[in-house]
Amino acid sequence: MSADVLERLRGGLVVSCQADPGSPLRDPFIIGRLALAAVMGGARGVRIQGFDNVGAVRAVTDVPIIGLTKTDRDDTDVYITPTAAEAVRLAELGAQIVALDGTDRPRPEPLAAMFAAVHGAGALVMADISTVDEARLALAAGADIVGTTLSGYTPHSRPGPEADWMLLDELRHAGLPFAAEGRLNAPDDAARAMSAGAAFVVVGSAITRPDVITGWFTRALQDALPE
């Protein structure tokens, strides 16, 4: 797989089409429909979790897929695509880019070996990181691009309700290739992330999770009620 797929995404929007356990949208057919709707709206690619969902989306569109798994394990806090076997399977199902945890935490398998396995399967690697130091390490180990996805999800990164704008600035100043993802909840956020140097921007909840969006509105109305 050449870097052409990254050029297809450059300067554009990737929509994360995922549904949490218990969501009425958690069905491969529905995920496929969400992906098609995103593409209709102008998304250049989609980020899809799970083997069945990646297969369903690949069957209905040819836009680039960033594939991942979310796997709870007893031996590690690493959650996003923790093993090479999962990563390779995503590539076999049609994900041109495989996203996996690139943080500096104990993991079942070394990052460099996982990256090599993904490349061997013909896909590119997006390493989800939480700090600029992790980005450097992941790229040195062979990642093709990093994503800011896990900022706020590790003990050593910055939490907060907004996107980690400082991390985006750090990545840009370091000259590292990155995609912006995480807590980008409005079009202005996406535009700001692109201006901050992101190769492309990934948005999920604000587009494809109506339960989350509804919660934003209901909480705002509750806060506005007189006491």
C-alpha positions as CSV (number, residue, x, y, z in Angstrom):
1,M,0.0,0.0,0.0
2,S,1.5,3.3,-1.0
3,A,1.0,6.6,0.8
4,D,-1.5,7.6,-1.9
5,V,-4.4,6.8,0.5
6,L,-3.0,9.5,2.8
7,E,-3.1,12.0,-0.1
8,R,-6.7,11.1,-0.7
9,L,-7.5,12.1,2.9
10,R,-5.2,15.1,3.1
11,G,-7.1,18.4,3.8
12,G,-10.4,16.6,4.3
13,L,-12.7,15.1,6.9
14,V,-12.8,11.5,8.1
15,V,-16.0,10.5,9.9
16,S,-15.8,8.0,12.7
17,C,-18.9,5.7,12.4
18,Q,-19.0,3.7,15.6
19,A,-21.7,2.6,18.1
20,D,-21.0,1.7,21.7
21,P,-22.4,-1.4,23.3
22,G,-26.1,-1.0,24.0
23,S,-26.6,1.6,21.3
24,P,-29.5,0.9,18.9
25,L,-27.1,1.8,16.1
26,R,-24.7,-1.1,16.9
27,D,-25.4,-3.2,13.7
28,P,-23.1,-3.6,10.7
29,F,-25.9,-2.6,8.3
30,I,-26.5,0.6,10.2
31,I,-22.8,1.4,10.4
32,G,-22.7,1.0,6.6
33,R,-25.6,3.4,6.2
34,L,-23.9,5.9,8.5
35,A,-20.7,5.6,6.4
36,L,-22.6,6.2,3.2
37,A,-24.4,9.3,4.7
38,A,-21.0,10.6,5.8
39,V,-19.6,10.2,2.3
40,M,-22.7,11.9,0.8
41,G,-21.9,14.9,3.1
42,G,-18.3,15.1,1.8
43,A,-16.3,12.8,4.1
44,R,-13.1,11.6,2.3
45,G,-12.8,8.6,4.5
46,V,-14.3,6.8,7.5
47,R,-13.0,5.3,10.7
48,I,-14.7,2.0,11.5
49,Q,-14.4,-0.3,14.6
50,G,-14.8,-4.1,14.4
51,F,-14.4,-6.8,11.8
52,D,-18.0,-7.1,10.8
53,N,-18.4,-3.3,10.5
54,V,-15.3,-2.9,8.4
55,G,-16.5,-5.6,6.0
56,A,-20.0,-4.1,5.8
57,V,-18.6,-0.6,5.0
58,R,-16.1,-1.9,2.5
59,A,-19.0,-3.6,0.7
60,V,-20.8,-0.3,0.1
61,T,-18.1,2.3,-0.5
62,D,-14.6,2.6,-1.9
63,V,-13.5,5.5,0.3
64,P,-10.5,4.9,2.5
65,I,-11.3,3.0,5.7
66,I,-9.3,3.5,8.9
67,G,-10.0,0.2,10.7
68,L,-9.6,-0.7,14.4
69,T,-10.8,-3.0,17.1
70,K,-11.6,-2.2,20.7
71,T,-10.6,-5.1,22.9
72,D,-10.7,-5.3,26.7
73,R,-7.8,-7.4,28.0
74,D,-6.7,-8.3,31.5
75,D,-3.0,-7.9,30.8
76,T,-2.9,-4.3,29.4
77,D,-4.7,-1.0,29.4
78,V,-4.1,-0.9,25.6
79,Y,-7.6,-1.0,24.1
80,I,-7.4,0.0,20.4
81,T,-6.2,-2.9,18.2
82,P,-3.9,-4.4,20.8
83,T,-2.6,-7.3,18.7
84,A,-1.0,-7.9,15.3
85,A,-3.6,-10.6,14.5
86,E,-6.4,-8.1,14.9
87,A,-4.6,-5.5,12.9
88,V,-3.8,-7.8,10.0
89,R,-7.4,-9.1,9.9
90,L,-8.6,-5.5,9.5
91,A,-6.3,-5.0,6.6
92,E,-7.6,-8.2,5.0
93,L,-11.2,-7.0,5.3
94,G,-10.4,-3.8,3.4
95,A,-9.1,-1.2,5.8
96,Q,-6.3,0.7,3.9
97,I,-5.2,2.2,7.2
98,V,-5.2,0.3,10.5
99,A,-5.4,2.4,13.7
100,L,-3.8,1.1,16.9
101,D,-2.7,2.3,20.2
102,G,0.7,4.0,20.0
103,T,0.9,5.2,23.6
104,D,3.9,4.5,25.9
105,R,2.1,1.9,28.0
106,P,2.8,-1.8,28.5
107,R,1.3,-3.8,25.7
108,P,1.0,-7.4,24.6
109,E,3.2,-7.0,21.5
110,P,6.0,-4.5,20.5
111,L,4.8,-1.6,18.4
112,A,7.5,-2.1,15.7
113,A,6.4,-5.7,15.2
114,M,2.8,-4.7,14.9
115,F,3.6,-2.0,12.4
116,A,5.6,-4.4,10.3
117,A,2.7,-6.9,10.3
118,V,0.3,-4.2,9.1
119,H,2.6,-3.1,6.4
120,G,3.1,-6.8,5.4
121,A,-0.6,-7.0,5.0
122,G,-0.6,-4.1,2.6
123,A,-2.0,-1.4,4.8
124,L,-0.7,1.8,6.5
125,V,-0.5,2.5,10.2
126,M,-2.2,5.2,12.1
127,A,-0.8,5.3,15.7
128,D,-3.2,6.8,18.2
129,I,-1.0,8.7,20.7
130,S,-1.5,11.1,23.6
131,T,1.7,13.1,23.7
132,V,4.3,14.4,21.3
133,D,7.0,12.1,22.7
134,E,4.7,9.1,21.9
135,A,4.3,10.5,18.4
136,R,8.0,10.6,17.9
137,L,8.5,7.0,19.1
138,A,5.6,5.7,17.0
139,L,6.9,7.3,13.8
140,A,10.4,6.1,14.5
141,A,9.0,2.6,14.9
142,G,7.4,2.8,11.5
143,A,4.0,4.4,11.8
144,D,2.8,6.3,8.7
145,I,0.9,8.9,10.6
146,V,-0.2,9.6,14.2
147,G,-3.5,10.6,15.6
148,T,-4.3,12.7,18.6
149,T,-7.1,10.3,19.5
150,L,-5.8,9.2,23.0
151,S,-5.0,12.6,24.5
152,G,-6.8,12.7,27.8
153,Y,-7.1,8.9,28.0
154,T,-3.7,8.2,29.5
155,P,-2.5,9.3,32.9
156,H,0.4,11.3,31.4
157,S,-1.7,13.4,28.9
158,R,-3.8,16.5,29.3
159,P,-7.5,15.9,30.1
160,G,-10.2,18.4,29.4
161,P,-13.5,19.0,27.7
162,E,-11.9,20.6,24.6
163,A,-9.5,19.3,22.0
164,D,-5.8,19.2,23.1
165,W,-4.8,22.3,21.1
166,M,-1.4,22.3,22.8
167,L,-0.7,18.8,21.5
168,L,-1.6,19.9,17.9
169,D,0.8,22.9,18.2
170,E,3.5,20.6,19.6
171,L,3.1,18.2,16.7
172,R,3.2,20.9,14.1
173,H,6.3,22.6,15.6
174,A,8.0,19.2,15.7
175,G,7.2,18.7,12.0
176,L,5.4,15.4,12.6
177,P,2.6,14.1,10.3
178,F,-0.6,13.9,12.3
179,A,-4.3,13.6,12.1
180,A,-6.5,15.6,14.6
181,E,-9.0,13.5,16.5
182,G,-10.7,13.8,19.8
183,R,-13.2,16.3,21.3
184,L,-13.7,18.1,18.0
185,N,-17.4,18.9,18.4
186,A,-18.2,21.7,16.0
187,P,-17.2,22.7,12.4
188,D,-15.1,25.5,13.8
189,D,-13.1,23.0,15.9
190,A,-12.4,21.0,12.7
191,A,-11.3,24.1,10.8
192,R,-9.1,25.1,13.7
193,A,-7.5,21.7,13.8
194,M,-6.7,21.9,10.0
195,S,-5.2,25.3,10.5
196,A,-3.1,23.9,13.3
197,G,-1.4,21.6,10.8
198,A,-3.4,18.4,10.8
199,A,-3.1,16.3,7.6
200,F,-6.8,15.5,8.0
201,V,-9.5,15.7,10.7
202,V,-11.4,12.9,12.3
203,V,-14.8,13.6,13.8
204,G,-17.1,11.0,15.4
205,S,-19.5,11.8,18.2
206,A,-20.7,15.2,16.9
207,I,-21.8,13.5,13.6
208,T,-22.7,9.9,14.2
209,R,-23.7,9.5,17.8
210,P,-27.2,11.0,18.2
211,D,-27.5,9.8,21.7
212,V,-24.4,11.8,22.7
213,I,-25.6,14.9,20.7
214,T,-29.1,14.7,22.3
215,G,-27.4,14.6,25.7
216,W,-25.6,17.9,24.9
217,F,-28.9,19.5,24.2
218,T,-30.9,18.1,27.1
219,R,-28.2,19.1,29.6
220,A,-28.0,22.6,28.1
221,L,-31.8,22.9,28.6
222,Q,-31.7,21.6,32.1
223,D,-29.0,24.1,33.0
224,A,-31.1,26.9,31.5
225,L,-34.1,26.1,33.7
226,P,-34.8,28.5,36.5
227,E,-34.1,27.1,40.0
